Amino acid sequence: MVKRIWDFCGDIKVNFWLIFAIALNLAAGTYFIKFNPNLFKPLNHSLVQDWFIKYGQYQPGQSWWIVLLFALAFFLGINTFVCAVKRLAQLWLQRKQYGFRMFFVKISPSLIHLCFLAILAGHFFSLTAIYEQNVPVHLNQQIVLPQGNSVEVLSREIEHYTTPAAFEGALKQCSVVLKLQSPQTSEIRELRVLNPIYWQGMSIHLDVLTKKNSQNNAADPELKLIIKKDPGAALVIVSFAVLCLLMFWYFPQRKKT
């Protein structure tokens, strides 16, 4: 019984149908998001489970595809893992028949699949365990963060263009000076738009909230701090980098064999 389940989970045909089902599911999700954007917009700044408890469970006809997407991705992960492990186990028993280079060429596709699995896991952590705060910028305010950390806004600066005449008064750059306080250290750093600060495993971004229908280009915009701690980002970046290196190495080597 266990062997039948193992063989079913590692069947390449199951992999094909899972990918096909995910594609259909995402197409359905695109439709629901397009015609009901207000329901799904909070997903940009909240955990999936929190969004579902607050919004999704009351709109099952609109949110069913998200639950199904997680289920399909879970089974795709199992299928990918079993396929890769079965292939690696088979090749490991035959390793003495090949040289090191040939053996590594043969196992590279399975390693690429495992990298893909790690990327899936990283995205899952990002969707379900990310920490995020969106805080309007006010002078001398102190923002309390997890693990005894805090951020204090010491100053802010708004730069406008003075030349050329066509851009006079338009917004050029915004920056704030922050005091970053942890239980062990304290430091002062400048934060600018598109130039985030990475500190204590968190990323701190400066966002500009433009006022709609404003006729005064010289008016100072509202600023917002976006503070994130994404446990899946490093896993996704490293796994994707390894995947790319394996693919760049594998295809030229395959042509030589």
Sequence and secondary structure as in RCSB ss.txt:
>XXXX:A:sequence
MVKRIWDFCGDIKVNFWLIFAIALNLAAGTYFIKFNPNLFKPLNHSLVQDWFIKYGQYQPGQSWWIVLLFALAFF
LGINTFVCAVKRLAQLWLQRKQYGFRMFFVKISPSLIHLCFLAILAGHFFSLTAIYEQNVPVHLNQQIVLPQGNS
VEVLSREIEHYTTPAAFEGALKQCSVVLKLQSPQTSEIRELRVLNPIYWQGMSIHLDVLTKKNSQNNAADPELKL
IIKKDPGAALVIVSFAVLCLLMFWYFPQRKKT
>XXXX:A:secstr
 HHHHHHHHT HHHHHHHHHHHHHHHHHHHHHHHH HHHHGGGGGS HHHHHHHTGGG HHHHHHHHHHHHHHHH
HHHHHHHHHHHHHHHHHHTGGGS HHHHHHHHHHHHHHHHHHHHHHHHHHHHHH EEEEEE  TT EEE GGG E
EEEEEEEEEE  SSGGGTTSEEEEEEEEEEE SS EEEEEEETTB EEETTEEEEEEEE  TT   TTS  EEEE
EEEE TTHHHHHHHHHHHHHHHHHHHHHHHH 
